[in-house]
Every structure is written in C-alpha cells, then in structure tokens.
Amino acid sequence: MKKFLLILVLLLSANSHAQNQDIQVVIENFFEAFHAKDTTKLKVLCDDTMILQSIAENVEGNKLSNEKPQVFFKSIASIPAEVKFQEKILSYSIQVDGSMAHAWTPYEFYVNGKLSHKGVNAFTLFNKDNTWKIVHLIDTRRK
C-alpha cells in the first residue's frame, strides 16, 4: 500500500510539473514574440477575448488602464527598429486548477539597455483543446 501511495504521489507531482512547464513555455514564447515585435505569434498565444490592463503606481497615485488587444498588437508592431526593449522575467509562480492557470511573474523592463520600470505581470490562462491561451494580462508599473 505504501508503494502504491508513493507512486501515486510521484505521478501527480510529475503531471503538475509538466503542466507548469507548459504554461511557463507559453509565457516565454509570449515574451520572445513581444521582443521580436512578432504580432502574428503573439495573437496565436492569446485568446481573441483577452483583457489587457496595467496599474501605474507613482507619487501622483495609482491608475488602472485598459487596452484592447488590437491596439496592443498595433503598438508593438509600430515600435521603431532602433528602439530595443527587453522585459526580464525574474521568477515564475504558477498555479493550476483544471483548465485555468495563473502565473505571477515579477519583471524589470529595459529600453535601450536602461531600466525603465519594474513590477509584476499576472497572467490568467485557459486550456482549450489542450492548448493554453492567455485570456487576461494585468501588470503593475513603477519607476
């Protein structure tokens, strides 16, 4: 009986780790496409109904803003070639419940090698037909 329970725990743990890896890969692919300004790849990773929000935190107070996915994709595509940007993900904390997942990813954002701002991304993903899609992305931004 002890061997059975041990095997069951190991199998469940391996399945959970594999799911977390799948979700992390989606987010890594999102940032790879983001840095490459590849809106076609970004659209594949995101659900058509994705919600995009940002919370700006500064001395004037906190402000919540909403952005439509098509506006986001258009703004990424219009970034001039000479502008280099990188969002460095510092860590991943992923939770899964069935077909829903949540990933918390602290980050630092650099423009032309200089720190612009930092904060946390909170991704919500939905698993449809064995494919994880980003359905909600909210981030904090502070200098």
Secondary structure, DSSP 8 states (H G I E B T S, - for coil): -HHHHHHHHHHHHHHHHHHHHHHHHHHHHHHHHHHHT-HHHHHHHEEEEEEEEEEEEETTEEEEEEE-HHHHHHHHHTS-TT--EEEEE---EEEEETTEEEEEEEEEEEETTEEEEEEEEEEEEEEETTEEEEEEEEEEEE-
